[in-house]
Amino acid sequence: MTVQDKLRKIINNPVLYMEKFMNVVNKNGKLVPFKLNPQQKELVQNMDKYNIILKSRQLGITTLSCAYSIYLAMTNSNITCLLVSYSIDSATAIFEKLKQLYNDLPNALRVELIANNKKELKFVNGSRIICATCGSKDCARGLTIRYCHISEVGFCKDNIDKQLLAIEQALTPNGKIILESTANGLNYFSELWNKAERKENMYKPFFFSWINDKVMFKDEYSEFCDRYISIHGSLPKDNELTDVEKTLRSQGATLEQIVWRRLKVANSSEESFAQEFPSNPIEAFISTGSNIFSPKLIHERLQYIDDIKPITSKPNKMPISLLPWLGRELTLWDMPKIGHKYYIGVDTGEGMGQDYSALHVLSSDGIQVAEFKSNKVKPFQYAQIVNDIGIYYNKALLVVEKASAGHTIVDKLKNDYHYSNMYKYKEYDARGLAKKKVGFVTNPKTKPLMINDFVELFELKQIVINSKDLLSEMKMFQFKDGKMSAIVGYHDDLVMSFAMAIVGMKSAINYI
């Protein structure tokens, strides 16, 4: 292989190029060769056009983006790279890092600069690297972008959604965008991340745990271990670890990492450490303080969901009318058992593509056996679905929320389908006489009660949830401004219908 062939091979491989020709300033202020850590390599080698990163702190993603931008600008003509940060100070620091990486390139590889100001490097080949602050009016205006990295998206406050849309529109056909952040509570970034995990948007999710990088904090690990030994005489034995620490060990954490974490937690808290250095995506958002359902328990349950296979073939004696929905809007995990009682919570949307019509079937022993979810089914269609599922599950007790289109469901179940086993509530007239009415009314009094019952049974492990979609909604269900609801941009129809199924189960009354 000739020298030219070797050079061509390096130029065509960004990892080889960065490691061969670039230097970075380490934590001790020394200039050292740029050796990519596993997370940096994974991103470069596997990034898509649209990428989103949830990560621990100080994994070098910003440094990588600076180096990658230099690589692109040095090896391509007439391209634009855009590096966006959440603050002016951060954007300035990124620009200084850019200049250092460029200045330390070998002379033969450095494309000459024709502009070098506080926010832009422009080269004689027509390529540019621009540093901008999120929220600035000129960010992405009039640009055609080959590469964009928005840093700490979770901390961006000013019109990030509109700015992101503008940047996406400015991407070239072969362009790439990276949204990167540590967690900062439930906000626009967490919304994007969760949608990416559920494959509901175009972003490819990357999660980078602090456990996976054994190099970034290597010196600090050693320092903390020496300090621990000086206090306790030795490092902790495996049988002296807490349950959380044992879990982290099973995930690949070294004993040195465990000690480092233990001392970090001692100076702050479990929740603060989890937000800064998460070991899984759920943990990253655990310290928001507004989660109603335990993120830890949700994560624990999610570990087993993939092993629970829904029924895909035609179940025995299932009404023909339900077959078109099976495996799509309707998911079954268990067929009805003779002599068993079932309880169904029913939430109703308008079928206009907005809120969902959602239904859950709960067995008397607290196991979720079926789920229905659709925002396209009309109320009159939904009434038949509810009726047929109810009959199929041994004429289950139906708990139907009466708000909005729910009135239609109750009316059709009573008068068209003559479904008699329905939850009833008491209403008092002006004389103080009680009258039972069919359905369930959600109001400021009943909603906290039903949600708290749901939380209690979930945390006491007296119910079994089989639905990923339900668990995802539970993640985003919060207490804010005195109200229990999904965060902006998310739905809570599954949460509410499951809570109503619990109302039915707890009542244990069949009105036949």
N, C-alpha and C positions, 0 to 999 in steps of 0.2 A: 504493500500500500504506500503510495507516494505521500509526500507532505501535504500536497493539495487535497488528496483524497481524505486524509486524516482531518484536515481543517474543515473540509466540506461536511464530514460526518459530525464534527463538533458543532458547527454552525446550525445544522439541521436538528440538533438535540438540545433543547434549552437547559436541561439538567447538566449535561456535560459542559456546555458553554459557561454557565454560571459557576460551576465548581472549578473549571480550568482557568478562567480568566478574571474572576471577581474576588474582591476582598471586602470584608466587613469589619466594623469595629466591635469587639466583644465587650462583655460587661466590665472588664478591667481596663477598657480604653485602648486596647492593643489592636493593631490591624492584623487580621488573620485571614487565611483562605476561607471562602464561603463554602461550607460543607452543609448541604441541605439535610435537615432532620427528616424522619419518616413522614411526618404530616406534610411538610413542604413538598416532598417528592410525590406523595400520593395526590396532592392537589394538581401539581403541574402535569402529571401523567394521566390523570383521569378527569380533568375538568371538562365540562360541557360548555355550551354557549351561555346558559344561565346557571349560576351556581350560588348556593347560600351555605355559609359556614357558621355553625355554633361551636364555640371553642372555649378552652381554658385560656387564662391570661398568658401573655408573653411566650407564645409559641412561634413567633417570628413570621407571621403571615404578611404583615405590612412590609417587612424587610424583603420577603420573597416577591411581593408585588412591585416594589421598587426595582429589584434586580431583573424581574421578568420584563418590566417596561423598558429598561435599558437594553435588554437583549433584543426585544422587538424593534426598537428604534434604530439600533445599530445594524440590524440584518434586513430591514425593510425600508423602502422609500415611501414617503408621503402617507404615513400613518399617524394617528393620534392616540395617545394613551392618556387616560384621565384618572387621577387619583384623588378621591374625595374623602375628606375627613369631617368630623362633627364639630371641630373647633378651629379657630385661627391658629392657636399655639400648636395644635397637632399637625395641621397642614404645613406650618413652617418647619417642624421637625422632620416631616416626610420629605420636604424639598431639600433640606440639608443632607439627608441620607442619600437622596438621588444624586446630588452633586458629588458626594464622596465616592459612590459606586462608579460614577462616570469618570471622575478624575483618576481613579486607581486602575482603570483599564489599561492594558498594554497599548502603547502609542499606535501600533499598526492597526488596532481594531477601533480606535476612537474616531468616530465620525465628527468632523469639525463642528463646533458650536457657532451659530450666528446670532443667537439670542440667549441671554441668561439673566433673567430678572427674578423677582421674589416669588413668582408662581409658575414659571415656564422655562423649560429647556427646548430650544429649537435648533435643528441641525441642518447642515447644507444639503442633505438628501431629502429635505422636505418633511421629515418626521418631527413630531413634537411630543413632549411629555408635560402635561399641565397638572398642577396641584390646585385644588379648589376646596372651598368650605361648603358644606351642605347648607342650603338655604340661600346662597348667594344668587343674585338674579342672573348672572352670566354663566352659571354652571351649565355646561352642555349646550348652550345656545349656539346654533350655527355650526356645530361640530359633526363630523362623521367619525365615529369612535371604533377603533380596533380592539381596545382593551380598556376596561374600567373596573376599578376596585373602590367600593365604598366601605370605609372603615368604621367600625363601631356603630352600625346602623341602629342598634338598640338605644343609643344615646342621641340620635339625631331628632330634633324637635320641629323644625320648620318645614312644613309641606314636603316631607320626604316622599310621600306617595306620588305627588305630582312631579317631583323632580326625577324620581325613578322611572316614571312613564316616559318622560322626555329623553332620558338616557337610553332606555330600551329602544325607543324609536330611532335614535341616532346610531345604533350599532350597525357595523358593516355586516354583510352576510356571513363572513367568517369571524366576526367579532365575538368577544367573550366579556361577561360581566360577573363580578364576584361581590356578593353582599356578605359582609363578615362582621361578627360581633360576639362579645361575651353577653350573657343574659343581663337584662335590666328590667325585670318584672314582665308583666303582661302588657304588651304594646304592639305597635305595628310590626316590629321585627319578629316577636313571638308568633304573631298571626301568620306572617309569611313562612316562618319555619314550620309551624304545624301543618299548614297547607302543603308545603313541600314534602313533608313526611307522609302525608296522606295521598300524595300524587294529585293534588287538586290545583296546582299551578305548574308553571313550566320550569321551576327551579330544581336543580339537583342538590340534595342535601348532603353535606359533609359534617360529621361530628368528630371533633378532635378532643379526646380525653387527656387529662394531665397524666394519667397512668401510662399511656402508650409511649411517651417520650422519656427515656431514661437518661438523656444527655443534657437537655436544656438547663436543668437545675442540679446537675451533678455535683458541682462544688458546694452548693447550698445543702444538698443532701448530706454530704460528708461533714460539713460544719455542724449541722443540727444533730447528727448522730454522735459526734464528739461531745457536744454539749449535753446530750441526753445521758451518755455514759458517765460523764463527770458528775451528774446529779444522782443517777440511779445505780451506777456501778456496772451496768451491762445493758444491752439492747433487750427489748421484751421478747419472750419466747412465744412461739405460735399459740400455745395454750393460754397465754396471758392477753391475747388480743380480744377486743370487743367484737360483738356480732357484725357491726358495720365494717370493722377492720378485716375480719375474716372474709367477708364478701369481697372487699377490695383485693385481698390476696388472691382469691379465686379468679378475679378478673385480670390478674397479672401484675399487680403492684408488688414491688420488692419490699423487704423489711425496712430498708433505708427510706423508701418513699412513705411507708406507714408512719415511721417515726417523725419524718418531716411534717406530714399531715397532722399528727397528734399535737405537735408543738404549735403549729399554725392555728389549729382549732382552740388550743388553750389560750391564745392571745386574742381570739375573736369569738366565734361560735360555729357550730356545725352548719347552720344555715348560711352564714356569711361565706364560709369556705366553699360550700356547695355551689354558690352562685359564681364565685371567682374561679373555682377549680372543679367543675362538675365531672363525675365519672360516667354519666349518662344524660341524655337530653332532658328527661323529666327532672332530674336533680338540679339542672341549670336554672330552672324557674321556680324552685321550691321556696325561695325566701321572699316571695312577693308579699306574704302576709295576708293575702286576700283569698287564697284558695279555700274553697269549702270542703272539697274532697281531698284526702291525703294524696299528694303526688307520689309519695313513696309506695303506698299500697296499690295505687294505679299501676305504677311501674312493675311492681311484683306480679300483679295479675297478668300484665301484658306479656311477661316472659313465658306464659303457658298457653296463650291464646292460639298460637299457630298449631299446636298439637290437637286442638279441638276442631274436628272437621264437621261442617254443617252437612245436613242431608241434601244430596243432589238428585237422587232418583225419586220417582213418584212414591210418596209415602202411602202406606196402606189406608184405604178408605178416605183419603183426602178428597174434598169436594172438587169436581172438575173445574169449577170457576176459579180456583186458587192456583191451578197449575201454571198459567201464563206468568204469574208473579214469582213463582218459586225459583230460588237461585239468583234473583235480581233484587226486586224490592222486598221480597219475603224470604227470610232466612229461618230455617228450622234446625235446631240442634237435637231435638228429641220429639218423638211422636207421643200422642196421648196414651196414658196407661189406664186400663180399666179400673174404675173405682177411685181414681185420683181426682182431686179438685184442683182447678186452675183459676188464675186471676189475671185479668187483662186490663191494662191501663191504655186509654185511648185519647190521644191529642189530635186535633183536627186542623189542617190548613185549608186554604181556599183553592188549592190546586192550580195556582197561577204562577208557579215557578219560584215563589218566595219561601214562606214558612212551610215546614214539612208536616204532612200527616204521619204520625208515628204511633206505633202500637207495640206493646211488649206483653208476652205471655209468661207468667211466673207460676211455677208449681207451688203446692202447699208447703214443700220443704225448702223453698227459697231459691230454686234453680231457674235461671232464665232459659226457656226452652224455645222461644220464637221471637222474631222481631220483624216489623214491617216499617218501611220508611220510603216516602215518595212526596215530592212537591209538585207532581203533575197530575195526580189522581183527583178527580172531582168529588165533592162531598157525596153525591148520590152514588157514585161508584164505590167510594170508601165505605159507605153504610153496608153494602152487600159484603165487602171484604171482611169487615168487622163481624158481621152476622155469621158468615161462613167459618171464620176462624174460631169464633166463640162456640159454635155448634161442634166443630171438629174436636176442640179440647173439652169434651164432656160438658157442653153447655156451661162454659166458664162464667164466673161473675164478671160482668163488664163494668168498669169504672170509666165513664165518659165525661171528659171536661166539656162543660156546656157553653163556654165562651164562643162567640163568633159562629163559625160553621158547625160547631159542636151541637148546636140546637137542632140543625138538620139531621145529624146522625142520630140523636136521641129520638126525634120524631119518627124517623123512618124505621128505626129498630123496634119502636113500640107499635106503630100503626101499620107498617107495611110488612115487617117480618115477624111481628108478634113475639119478639124476644123478651122473655119475662124476667130472666135472671140478671138484673141490673142494680147497681149500687144506688141507694137512695139517701137523701139527706133531709133533715128536718128544717122546716120554715114556719115561722109563727105569724099568724095574722094579727090584726089590730086588737082582737079580743083576747090574744094570748093563747089561742088554740094551735096546736102543732099539726102540721100537715107534711107528709112525706112526699118528696119530689124526686124524680129519677134524674141521675147524673151527679156530677161533682162540680162544685163551684170553687175556683181558685181565686183567693183574695188575700189581702195583707195578713189575715189571721190564719187561714188554712195553709198558705204556701210555706211559711217557715216551719210549721208543724210537719208537713209531709216531707220536706227536704231534710229536716233534722232526723226524722225516722229513717230515711234513706241513708244518711251519713252514719247513724248509729249501727244499723244492720251491716253496712259495708265494713266499718272499722272493727266490729265484733266478729266479722267473717261468718255471718249468719245468712248471707246471700251469695250466690255464685253468678258472676257476670261472664257471659261468653262473647259479647259483642265488642269488637275493636272500636266501632263507631261510637257506641255508648261511652266507653272509657275515654275516648278522645274528647267528647263533649264534657265529661266530668272534669277533665284537665282544665278546661276553659270556663268553668262555672265558678263564679266568685261572689264575694260579698263586697259591695262598693256603694258608697253613699246611702247606706241603710237598706239596700236592696240586694236580693239574691237573683242573679241572672248571668247569662253568658256575656263574655267581654264583647265589645263592639266588633262586628264582622263575623260573629259565630252564632250558632243556633243552640237551643237548649230543648228542642222538642223531644229528643230521646230521653233526656234526663227527666223531664216532666211526665212523660208517659210511663216511664219505669217507676217513678215516685207514686203515680196513681195506682199502678199494679200492686205496690207495697201497701197502699191504703186498703185495697181490696183484700189482700192477704191478711192484714192485721185485723180487719173487721170480722173475717171468718164467718160472715153471714150470707146465706143464699136466699134471695127473695124469689121464690118459685111459686 
